[in-house]
Amino acid sequence: MKAAAQLARSYPSEQNAQGTDTYETSRTEWQSSSAILTSKVVSQEQSETLPMPPVSVGVDHVNGHNSTARVPHHQKPLTVNDLSPTPMHGSNLRVAYQGVPGAYSEAAAAKAYHNCEAIPCDQFEVAFQAVELWTADRAVLPVENSLGGSIHRNYDLLLRHRLHIVGEVHLPVHHCLLALPGVRKELLTRVISHPQGLAQCERTLTKLGLNVSRKAVEDTAGAAEFIAANNLRDTAAIASARAAEIYGLEILEDGIQDDASNVTRFVMLAREPIVPRTDRPFKTSIVFAHEKGTSVLFKVLSALAFRDISLTKIESRPNHNRPIRLVDDANVGTAKHFEYMFYIDFEASMAETRAQNALSEVQEFTSFLRVLGSYPMDMTPWSPSSSTSHTASSYTDLSLSQTIPPRPTGIGKEGPGG
């Protein structure tokens, strides 16, 4: 039980009223020192680059092409050079997402945090860094899709960075075929979208009888923006209805996804973990590995099954620190084994004794174990026919109403995933 106690202590406890003043003082001092630390990090990175452009400028280029006057200016996606180390307190919650306005990730951010200030980022890693450097308060990023499977890049980034999962959001994906006003479907020669968007609408595009080529771009809303910016009258985009509204496009076909059961799961990330509770359904995400191979997986699953803990997700990713393990045998030669990190989501809160006991047992036979977060499950009712919208979620970010003393998050420190 010693290991269980250590695991329990890894989560912050709620503060009493008498410790509020001490907490506020320590928070101010820590934020001040953190700002100095991140200022040094950013100043080194930017010493050889041009001055940072202001985040509020309009989009001047889309995928390397000049914009035209027909497209209204929108907030420019953050790049690495835009990350400011200066904390901005007292304003609305700032939530980073990957993509441009009109992306499904923006809708997920709005569902997770109502009335938030959504901050577009051009890469997943920039969204992580935006939270670490206080440019954003939260990040909402996709980790899996019901049709396309896992988003492996974000699993790797969860291990590399020191952010905590504080919640999840399930968002139905409702694809539309978009084009410039007045364009007829029979005149189209090309359809562009994110690779997953193209794959998820392949059969429907064929049924529509469109003799078009398919071209993959970085994101769905970016495809709509590209068409509007370059006045492409022979090209359509697969994107959301909101993207059509933002970029002045018409919806040629609505709901063109091949399968109505198309849902993307997003995780909500913060600098600090939330306090686990037992008054509502919780989910816990962990990652682990063993230096002697993958046989540890069975032991981990047994520790959870013995305590009647249900799994909702299991994923393996290459161990970047040690991708191959060699085993020499004088009789049969040298065997090569691929090494993996295992990610598991299970339905239990770290406030429950059974979860603490399970992980204390897991800790005994793993060489690496990390709790990525223990957080409320998204219990929002879902209808396959519903379109993407900013509907209310049953989720509440518990960290927004709790008094949790901050601590340094190891900016720039990489985990075993490298």
Buried (B, 14 or more C-beta within 10 A) or exposed (E): EEBBEEBBEEBBEEBEEEEEEEBEEBBEEBBEEBBEBBBEBBEEEBEEEEEEEEBEEEBEEBEEEEBEEEBEEBBBBBBBBBBBBEBEEEEEBBBBBBBBBBBBBBBBBBBBBEEBBBBBBBBBBBBBBBBBBBBBBBBBBBBBBBBBEBBEBBBBBBBBBBBBBBBBBBBBBBBBBBBBEEBEBEEBEBBBBBEBBBBBBEEBBEEBEBEBEBEEBBBBBBBBBBBBBBEBBEBBBBBBBBBBEBBBBBBBBEBBBBEBEBBBBBBBBBBBBBBBBEEEEBBBBBBBBBEEBBEBBEBBBEBBEEBEBEEEBEBBBBBBBEEEBEEEEEEEEEEEEEBBBBBBBBBBBBBBEBBBBBBBBBBEBBEBBBBBBBBBBBEBEEEEEEBBBBBEBEBEBBBEEBBBBBEEBEBEEEBBBE
